[in-house]
Amino acid sequence: MYYTVTSHPREKGVQMPAKKDSESIVRDIKRKTRKKYNAEEKIRIVLDGLRGEESIAAICRREGIHPNLYYNWSKDFLEAGKKAAVGRHPTGSHKHRGDRHKAGERSAQTTGGGTVAEEPCA
């Protein structure tokens, strides 16, 4: 709903929104001007925090984000890494000892027949 403001002679015919409370106006402006962070930016910010060279509060101030948003991104980042790591070995180790032995034979063949020390899966 719009109405025409005619109280000031220089502004005749200016369309103004009908009465709207100031909170909803501010909310609309923030919604339209909110910065959208892509995946690379989020990862860069989270890695800055994980390095520990600067406090999380300082990073958040520098980037213009709320600390809660940083911690949400950090949680998502770490969970995604955990899922990726678990996806490689669902049980955390090889299924059968024979598979590990065969894998060792294959690696010995590809490295020219030398022995390869196997490390346990983490």
N, CA, C and O atoms as a DFTB+ gen file, in Angstrom:
488 C
 N C O
     1  1       0.842      -1.162       0.000
     2  2       0.000       0.000       0.000
     3  2       0.897       1.238       0.000
     4  3       1.735       1.398       0.887
     5  1       0.727       2.090      -0.965
     6  2       1.519       3.304      -1.091
     7  2       0.601       4.517      -1.054
     8  3      -0.571       4.442      -1.422
     9  1       1.158       5.635      -0.604
    10  2       0.413       6.880      -0.651
    11  2       1.350       7.976      -1.116
    12  3       2.569       7.825      -1.036
    13  1       0.814       9.042      -1.587
    14  2       1.604      10.140      -2.131
    15  2       1.794      11.208      -1.074
    16  3       0.848      11.625      -0.406
    17  1       3.046      11.645      -0.937
    18  2       3.379      12.687       0.014
    19  2       3.305      14.018      -0.731
    20  3       3.998      14.212      -1.730
    21  1       2.470      14.930      -0.251
    22  2       2.333      16.234      -0.915
    23  2       2.555      17.379       0.055
    24  3       2.206      18.521      -0.246
    25  1       3.139      17.088       1.230
    26  2       3.295      18.130       2.229
    27  2       4.422      19.106       1.882
    28  3       4.382      20.263       2.300
    29  1       5.405      18.665       1.139
    30  2       6.516      19.526       0.783
    31  2       6.468      19.770      -0.725
    32  3       6.369      18.815      -1.496
    33  1       6.536      21.027      -1.158
    34  2       6.346      21.326      -2.579
    35  2       7.402      20.682      -3.486
    36  3       7.091      20.339      -4.626
    37  1       8.645      20.509      -3.010
    38  2       9.678      19.919      -3.861
    39  2       9.509      18.415      -4.012
    40  3      10.064      17.823      -4.938
    41  1       8.767      17.800      -3.139
    42  2       8.636      16.349      -3.159
    43  2       7.248      15.910      -3.574
    44  3       6.809      14.834      -3.168
    45  1       6.550      16.688      -4.355
    46  2       5.203      16.292      -4.786
    47  2       5.274      15.039      -5.648
    48  3       6.122      14.920      -6.533
    49  1       4.385      14.129      -5.375
    50  2       4.300      12.919      -6.168
    51  2       5.281      11.829      -5.788
    52  3       5.362      10.827      -6.499
    53  1       6.037      11.971      -4.698
    54  2       6.999      10.947      -4.280
    55  2       6.229       9.802      -3.623
    56  3       5.427      10.013      -2.713
    57  1       6.489       8.600      -4.100
    58  2       5.826       7.428      -3.541
    59  2       6.568       6.962      -2.292
    60  3       7.780       6.749      -2.330
    61  1       5.864       6.809      -1.219
    62  2       6.444       6.341       0.042
    63  2       5.669       5.100       0.477
    64  3       4.461       5.016       0.261
    65  1       6.344       4.155       1.078
    66  2       5.610       2.991       1.579
    67  2       4.676       3.407       2.703
    68  3       4.954       4.354       3.439
    69  1       3.572       2.693       2.826
    70  2       2.636       2.971       3.916
    71  2       3.371       2.765       5.228
    72  3       4.455       2.182       5.250
    73  1       2.802       3.231       6.297
    74  2       3.469       3.162       7.591
    75  2       3.978       1.753       7.867
    76  3       3.232       0.775       7.822
    77  1       5.250       1.687       8.148
    78  2       5.904       0.426       8.439
    79  2       6.775       0.665       9.658
    80  3       7.450       1.691       9.745
    81  1       6.770      -0.252      10.586
    82  2       7.585      -0.015      11.771
    83  2       9.066      -0.046      11.410
    84  3       9.471      -0.717      10.461
    85  1       9.852       0.675      12.164
    86  2      11.270       0.837      11.851
    87  2      12.037      -0.485      11.912
    88  3      12.991      -0.677      11.158
    89  1      11.636      -1.389      12.789
    90  2      12.325      -2.675      12.898
    91  2      12.213      -3.488      11.617
    92  3      13.191      -4.092      11.174
    93  1      11.032      -3.506      11.024
    94  2      10.876      -4.281       9.796
    95  2      11.628      -3.632       8.641
    96  3      12.112      -4.335       7.754
    97  1      11.735      -2.308       8.633
    98  2      12.512      -1.620       7.596
    99  2      13.984      -1.985       7.730
   100  3      14.633      -2.311       6.736
   101  1      14.518      -1.934       8.952
   102  2      15.916      -2.284       9.189
   103  2      16.156      -3.747       8.823
   104  3      17.174      -4.068       8.211
   105  1      15.234      -4.633       9.188
   106  2      15.354      -6.053       8.870
   107  2      15.414      -6.269       7.355
   108  3      16.219      -7.063       6.868
   109  1      14.566      -5.566       6.622
   110  2      14.569      -5.685       5.158
   111  2      15.883      -5.206       4.561
   112  3      16.414      -5.834       3.645
   113  1      16.410      -4.105       5.067
   114  2      17.680      -3.576       4.563
   115  2      18.803      -4.554       4.838
   116  3      19.622      -4.818       3.958
   117  1      18.856      -5.100       6.055
   118  2      19.900      -6.061       6.400
   119  2      19.807      -7.302       5.524
   120  3      20.824      -7.837       5.083
   121  1      18.587      -7.757       5.274
   122  2      18.392      -8.949       4.464
   123  2      18.917      -8.729       3.046
   124  3      19.501      -9.633       2.448
   125  1      18.707      -7.536       2.516
   126  2      19.125      -7.236       1.152
   127  2      20.621      -6.966       1.049
   128  3      21.209      -7.166      -0.014
   129  1      21.247      -6.514       2.136
   130  2      22.667      -6.147       2.084
   131  2      23.572      -7.174       2.758
   132  3      24.777      -6.952       2.877
   133  1      23.009      -8.283       3.195
   134  2      23.799      -9.292       3.888
   135  2      24.810      -9.921       2.938
   136  3      24.480     -10.260       1.802
   137  1      26.039     -10.074       3.413
   138  2      27.090     -10.663       2.585
   139  2      26.907     -12.168       2.535
   140  3      26.638     -12.810       3.550
   141  1      27.053     -12.710       1.364
   142  2      26.983     -14.158       1.171
   143  2      28.406     -14.685       1.047
   144  3      29.176     -14.207       0.214
   145  1      28.757     -15.661       1.868
   146  2      30.095     -16.236       1.849
   147  2      30.058     -17.545       1.069
   148  3      29.210     -18.400       1.325
   149  1      30.977     -17.700       0.119
   150  2      31.046     -18.965      -0.608
   151  2      31.893     -19.953       0.189
   152  3      32.464     -19.604       1.222
   153  1      31.967     -21.182      -0.298
   154  2      32.655     -22.246       0.445
   155  2      34.128     -21.922       0.686
   156  3      34.652     -22.181       1.770
   157  1      34.801     -21.354      -0.326
   158  2      36.235     -21.053      -0.156
   159  2      36.468     -20.012       0.932
   160  3      37.420     -20.115       1.706
   161  1      35.593     -19.007       0.988
   162  2      35.746     -17.976       2.018
   163  2      35.520     -18.567       3.407
   164  3      36.255     -18.254       4.343
   165  1      34.516     -19.410       3.540
   166  2      34.235     -20.036       4.833
   167  2      35.417     -20.894       5.279
   168  3      35.829     -20.843       6.438
   169  1      35.959     -21.685       4.348
   170  2      37.085     -22.549       4.689
   171  2      38.292     -21.717       5.093
   172  3      38.982     -22.053       6.055
   173  1      38.554     -20.634       4.365
   174  2      39.694     -19.759       4.688
   175  2      39.547     -19.190       6.093
   176  3      40.509     -19.165       6.861
   177  1      38.347     -18.736       6.427
   178  2      38.105     -18.137       7.745
   179  2      38.252     -19.191       8.840
   180  3      38.872     -18.930       9.871
   181  1      37.688     -20.379       8.624
   182  2      37.784     -21.452       9.631
   183  2      39.237     -21.877       9.814
   184  3      39.680     -22.085      10.943
   185  1      39.987     -22.008       8.716
   186  2      41.397     -22.397       8.833
   187  2      42.214     -21.332       9.543
   188  3      43.146     -21.658      10.279
   189  1      41.878     -20.050       9.333
   190  2      42.547     -18.976      10.088
   191  2      42.355     -19.191      11.584
   192  3      43.288     -19.023      12.370
   193  1      41.141     -19.563      11.969
   194  2      40.859     -19.801      13.376
   195  2      41.555     -21.034      13.909
   196  3      42.021     -21.042      15.049
   197  1      41.631     -22.078      13.096
   198  2      42.270     -23.317      13.541
   199  2      43.785     -23.166      13.668
   200  3      44.411     -23.883      14.449
   201  1      44.377     -22.249      12.916
   202  2      45.822     -22.021      13.024
   203  2      46.181     -21.482      14.399
   204  3      47.260     -21.771      14.916
   205  1      45.294     -20.709      14.991
   206  2      45.515     -20.198      16.333
   207  2      46.440     -19.002      16.420
   208  3      46.828     -18.605      17.519
   209  1      46.803     -18.417      15.290
   210  2      47.689     -17.252      15.312
   211  2      46.964     -15.995      15.787
   212  3      47.591     -15.045      16.256
   213  1      45.652     -16.001      15.661
   214  2      44.828     -14.843      16.015
   215  2      43.604     -15.368      16.753
   216  3      43.153     -16.481      16.484
   217  1      43.067     -14.590      17.672
   218  2      41.897     -15.053      18.418
   219  2      40.684     -15.121      17.489
   220  3      40.617     -14.427      16.474
   221  1      39.739     -15.967      17.859
   222  2      38.507     -16.107      17.075
   223  2      37.766     -14.778      17.045
   224  3      37.224     -14.393      16.009
   225  1      37.738     -14.081      18.166
   226  2      37.054     -12.791      18.224
   227  2      37.680     -11.799      17.242
   228  3      36.967     -11.054      16.570
   229  1      39.008     -11.791      17.160
   230  2      39.689     -10.882      16.243
   231  2      39.398     -11.243      14.792
   232  3      39.197     -10.359      13.959
   233  1      39.377     -12.526      14.489
   234  2      39.059     -12.976      13.131
   235  2      37.635     -12.567      12.761
   236  3      37.386     -12.077      11.660
   237  1      36.717     -12.773      13.683
   238  2      35.312     -12.430      13.429
   239  2      35.142     -10.928      13.224
   240  3      34.391     -10.501      12.348
   241  1      35.837     -10.129      14.029
   242  2      35.773      -8.672      13.833
   243  2      36.318      -8.287      12.468
   244  3      35.722      -7.482      11.752
   245  1      37.463      -8.874      12.112
   246  2      38.092      -8.562      10.829
   247  2      37.180      -8.926       9.660
   248  3      37.087      -8.178       8.687
   249  1      36.505     -10.075       9.754
   250  2      35.657     -10.559       8.661
   251  2      34.238     -10.016       8.717
   252  3      33.477     -10.154       7.760
   253  1      33.881      -9.399       9.840
   254  2      32.537      -8.836       9.977
   255  2      31.461      -9.880      10.191
   256  3      30.336      -9.726       9.715
   257  1      31.804     -10.950      10.908
   258  2      30.823     -11.996      11.196
   259  2      30.669     -12.166      12.696
   260  3      31.545     -11.775      13.468
   261  1      29.568     -12.742      13.099
   262  2      29.324     -13.024      14.515
   263  2      30.080     -14.300      14.882
   264  3      30.138     -15.228      14.075
   265  1      30.659     -14.367      16.082
   266  2      31.387     -15.582      16.483
   267  2      30.551     -16.858      16.382
   268  3      31.093     -17.919      16.072
   269  1      29.243     -16.778      16.636
   270  2      28.399     -17.971      16.514
   271  2      28.421     -18.515      15.090
   272  3      28.416     -19.728      14.884
   273  1      28.445     -17.620      14.114
   274  2      28.506     -18.047      12.724
   275  2      29.827     -18.760      12.444
   276  3      29.859     -19.783      11.761
   277  1      30.916     -18.206      12.982
   278  2      32.228     -18.863      12.829
   279  2      32.180     -20.278      13.402
   280  3      32.618     -21.227      12.751
   281  1      31.650     -20.422      14.620
   282  2      31.635     -21.734      15.258
   283  2      30.721     -22.709      14.519
   284  3      31.004     -23.907      14.489
   285  1      29.635     -22.224      13.924
   286  2      28.780     -23.089      13.101
   287  2      29.559     -23.586      11.877
   288  3      29.509     -24.769      11.541
   289  1      30.275     -22.675      11.219
   290  2      31.081     -23.061      10.059
   291  2      32.162     -24.053      10.465
   292  3      32.414     -25.029       9.759
   293  1      32.799     -23.801      11.604
   294  2      33.865     -24.674      12.081
   295  2      33.328     -26.079      12.358
   296  3      33.960     -27.073      12.001
   297  1      32.179     -26.155      12.986
   298  2      31.548     -27.437      13.287
   299  2      31.226     -28.180      11.989
   300  3      31.505     -29.372      11.868
   301  1      30.635     -27.469      11.017
   302  2      30.306     -28.083       9.728
   303  2      31.569     -28.573       9.021
   304  3      31.584     -29.657       8.438
   305  1      32.622     -27.766       9.078
   306  2      33.886     -28.099       8.432
   307  2      34.484     -29.372       9.023
   308  3      34.908     -30.265       8.289
   309  1      34.516     -29.449      10.346
   310  2      35.099     -30.611      11.013
   311  2      34.255     -31.866      10.817
   312  3      34.795     -32.963      10.675
   313  1      32.923     -31.707      10.810
   314  2      32.047     -32.859      10.576
   315  2      32.206     -33.377       9.154
   316  3      32.190     -34.588       8.931
   317  1      32.362     -32.470       8.184
   318  2      32.556     -32.886       6.795
   319  2      33.872     -33.648       6.652
   320  3      33.945     -34.645       5.934
   321  1      34.904     -33.174       7.337
   322  2      36.185     -33.883       7.310
   323  2      36.088     -35.247       7.951
   324  3      36.691     -36.210       7.478
   325  1      35.330     -35.327       9.025
   326  2      35.154     -36.602       9.714
   327  2      34.412     -37.590       8.820
   328  3      34.780     -38.763       8.751
   329  1      33.362     -37.121       8.129
   330  2      32.613     -37.993       7.222
   331  2      33.488     -38.464       6.074
   332  3      33.402     -39.618       5.655
   333  1      34.328     -37.577       5.567
   334  2      35.213     -37.953       4.462
   335  2      36.219     -39.005       4.918
   336  3      36.517     -39.943       4.180
   337  1      36.738     -38.850       6.124
   338  2      37.721     -39.803       6.636
   339  2      37.070     -41.154       6.917
   340  3      37.658     -42.198       6.633
   341  1      35.886     -41.140       7.461
   342  2      35.183     -42.381       7.767
   343  2      34.742     -43.062       6.474
   344  3      34.676     -44.290       6.414
   345  1      34.442     -42.289       5.450
   346  2      34.010     -42.853       4.178
   347  2      35.069     -43.710       3.521
   348  3      34.737     -44.596       2.733
   349  1      36.323     -43.473       3.819
   350  2      37.411     -44.270       3.241
   351  2      37.442     -45.662       3.831
   352  3      37.585     -46.643       3.100
   353  1      37.310     -45.762       5.138
   354  2      37.307     -47.045       5.840
   355  2      36.145     -47.010       6.826
   356  3      36.298     -46.499       7.936
   357  1      34.988     -47.543       6.442
   358  2      33.804     -47.438       7.298
   359  2      34.003     -47.938       8.719
   360  3      33.439     -47.369       9.654
   361  1      34.793     -48.991       8.901
   362  2      34.974     -49.517      10.255
   363  2      36.213     -48.955      10.910
   364  3      36.472     -49.240      12.079
   365  1      36.982     -48.165      10.190
   366  2      38.201     -47.614      10.751
   367  2      39.413     -48.493      10.499
   368  3      40.538     -48.094      10.799
   369  1      39.200     -49.691       9.948
   370  2      40.316     -50.577       9.622
   371  2      39.923     -51.406       8.411
   372  3      38.804     -51.288       7.910
   373  1      40.829     -52.236       7.942
   374  2      40.540     -53.106       6.804
   375  2      39.605     -54.218       7.238
   376  3      39.580     -54.600       8.408
   377  1      38.830     -54.739       6.283
   378  2      37.856     -55.782       6.615
   379  2      38.536     -57.078       7.050
   380  3      38.203     -57.655       8.085
   381  1      39.483     -57.517       6.247
   382  2      40.132     -58.789       6.525
   383  2      41.637     -58.614       6.529
   384  3      42.185     -57.739       5.858
   385  1      42.279     -59.455       7.290
   386  2      43.741     -59.411       7.311
   387  2      44.296     -59.760       5.936
   388  3      45.348     -59.251       5.548
   389  1      43.611     -60.611       5.204
   390  2      44.046     -60.986       3.870
   391  2      44.054     -59.784       2.927
   392  3      44.939     -59.676       2.078
   393  1      43.100     -58.897       3.061
   394  2      43.069     -57.699       2.226
   395  2      44.296     -56.841       2.489
   396  3      44.878     -56.286       1.557
   397  1      44.687     -56.730       3.740
   398  2      45.855     -55.928       4.080
   399  2      47.108     -56.573       3.483
   400  3      48.007     -55.886       2.996
   401  1      47.146     -57.893       3.533
   402  2      48.301     -58.607       2.989
   403  2      48.374     -58.400       1.479
   404  3      49.453     -58.156       0.940
   405  1      47.238     -58.496       0.794
   406  2      47.207     -58.283      -0.652
   407  2      47.604     -56.853      -0.995
   408  3      48.330     -56.624      -1.962
   409  1      47.131     -55.889      -0.206
   410  2      47.479     -54.487      -0.438
   411  2      48.978     -54.296      -0.282
   412  3      49.583     -53.526      -1.029
   413  1      49.590     -54.988       0.682
   414  2      51.037     -54.899       0.877
   415  2      51.785     -55.487      -0.305
   416  3      52.818     -54.960      -0.718
   417  1      51.258     -56.592      -0.854
   418  2      51.890     -57.187      -2.029
   419  2      51.821     -56.240      -3.218
   420  3      52.796     -56.077      -3.951
   421  1      50.661     -55.618      -3.401
   422  2      50.501     -54.683      -4.526
   423  2      51.465     -53.520      -4.384
   424  3      52.103     -53.129      -5.362
   425  1      51.588     -52.952      -3.172
   426  2      52.477     -51.814      -2.999
   427  2      53.927     -52.234      -3.197
   428  3      54.731     -51.447      -3.696
   429  1      54.278     -53.469      -2.811
   430  2      55.642     -53.944      -3.015
   431  2      55.924     -54.101      -4.501
   432  3      57.031     -53.826      -4.963
   433  1      54.905     -54.550      -5.256
   434  2      55.079     -54.697      -6.696
   435  2      55.236     -53.349      -7.380
   436  3      56.058     -53.205      -8.286
   437  1      54.469     -52.375      -6.963
   438  2      54.515     -51.070      -7.616
   439  2      55.753     -50.277      -7.221
   440  3      56.154     -49.364      -7.944
   441  1      56.370     -50.609      -6.079
   442  2      57.565     -49.876      -5.663
   443  2      58.839     -50.579      -6.106
   444  3      59.935     -50.195      -5.696
   445  1      58.706     -51.583      -6.921
   446  2      59.890     -52.254      -7.435
   447  2      60.318     -53.444      -6.598
   448  3      61.480     -53.847      -6.659
   449  1      59.421     -54.012      -5.827
   450  2      59.726     -55.226      -5.078
   451  2      60.285     -54.973      -3.693
   452  3      60.481     -55.935      -2.951
   453  1      60.551     -53.754      -3.303
   454  2      61.070     -53.473      -1.970
   455  2      60.005     -53.677      -0.926
   456  3      58.817     -53.714      -1.248
   457  1      60.406     -53.811       0.311
   458  2      59.423     -53.995       1.363
   459  2      58.874     -52.647       1.785
   460  3      59.581     -51.638       1.785
   461  1      57.623     -52.650       2.139
   462  2      56.936     -51.438       2.558
   463  2      56.387     -51.678       3.941
   464  3      55.639     -52.632       4.153
   465  1      56.744     -50.833       4.885
   466  2      56.235     -50.962       6.253
   467  2      54.809     -50.453       6.280
   468  3      54.526     -49.352       5.807
   469  1      53.900     -51.262       6.840
   470  2      52.506     -50.850       6.915
   471  2      52.253     -50.171       8.238
   472  3      52.739     -50.609       9.281
   473  1      51.491     -49.105       8.188
   474  2      51.094     -48.414       9.398
   475  2      49.643     -48.704       9.665
   476  3      48.861     -48.817       8.720
   477  1      49.254     -48.830      10.908
   478  2      47.832     -49.092      11.195
   479  2      46.987     -47.883      10.804
   480  3      47.436     -46.738      10.856
   481  1      45.749     -48.177      10.412
   482  2      44.821     -47.101      10.055
   483  2      44.400     -46.367      11.308
   484  3      44.189     -46.982      12.353
   485  1      44.279     -45.067      11.208
   486  2      43.867     -44.262      12.365
   487  2      42.377     -44.234      12.474
   488  3      41.837     -43.607      13.386
